[in-house]
Amino acid sequence: MDWPAAHFRVIVVADNCTDDTAAVATAAGATVIERHDPERRGKGYALEYAFRFCQAAASATAIVVVDADARRVAQPARSVRRQN
């Protein structure tokens, strides 16, 4: 991503994962938060968990959500910035 590395971080939500998602993401340098709740499954719960994590950290001025199966946008943060 063409954005200063000091101004963003990648957070991966390993939501009810039973595979190596957390280990692979950690090895790639991401901050990984793991959520285990078999009663509340799905993207909505995972996003809520991530947003609460970011809110508690109080370090984000913007959040860009990208799903694992999403198509890559060359400059997602710059695209959002232009729309405001």
JOCORCOR-V81548 format. One record per run of one state. SS is the DSSP state (A for helix, B for strand, O for the rest). FROM is the first residue (numbers start at 0). TO is the last residue. If there is no record, write none. Layout:
ss: (SS;SS)
from: (FROM;FROM)
to: (TO;TO)
This chain:
ss: (O;A;O;B;O;A;O;B;O;A;O;A;O)
from: (0;4;7;10;15;20;27;30;35;42;57;75;83)
to: (3;6;9;14;19;26;29;34;41;56;74;82;83)
